Amino acid sequence: MDDHVLTGDPTGSARDTEKTMRFAQTSGESRMVGRTPLAQANAAPQRIWEGRPRFLIVLVPGGVQ
């Protein structure tokens, strides 16, 4: 039996990101940025896996600004 490996990323591939950015540029949509304190960095991926973020998550050293 052959071994198979399935890999992926909850945020999509680099191509997905490029397509999303191109859409935003051509449609006039702007991005929304959610800032998360660096101390809560472990919670950010969990929010992505749960499908909760509706914006780009940026980690901010020293707290949210």
N, C-alpha and C positions, 0 to 999 in steps of 0.2 A: 504494500500500500504506500503510495506517495505521501510525503508530508506536505501540507499546504500551510501557508502563513498568510493571515489576513491582517493588514495594518491599516490604520487610519488616524485621524485627528478630529476631535470634537469640533474644532473650529473650521474644518475644511482644509482643502489643499491650497497650495500657493496659487494655482490657477483659479480656484474659487474666489480667493481674495482679490486677484486681479480683475476678474469679471465683476465682482461686487463694486470695486472702486471705479471701474469704468462706467458702470450703471449710475453710480452716484454722481459722477462728473457730467454725464450726458443728460441726466434727468433733473439736475439742479438740487438733488437731495443732499443734505449735509449730515455729517456723522454726529452721533451723540457719544460723548465720552463719560464713562463712569469711573471715578477715581476711588481706589481702594487703598487704605494704609498698608504699607509693606508688612506691618505686623500681622495683617490678616490675609497674607498672600496665599495661604493654604486653602482659604475659603473660595478664592476666585475660580479655580478649576471646577470645584464642586458646583458652583452656580452655572458654569458653562455646560457641564454634563447634565444638569437638570433642565437646561433650556430656558433658564430664567433671565439672563442678561438680554437686553434689547439695545445694547450699545457696546462700544469698545471698552474693555476693562484695562485701565492703566494703574500700575502700582506706584504709589507715591511714598518715597522715604520720609519718615517723620510725621506722617499724618495726612489727612485729606485737606487739599487747598482749593 
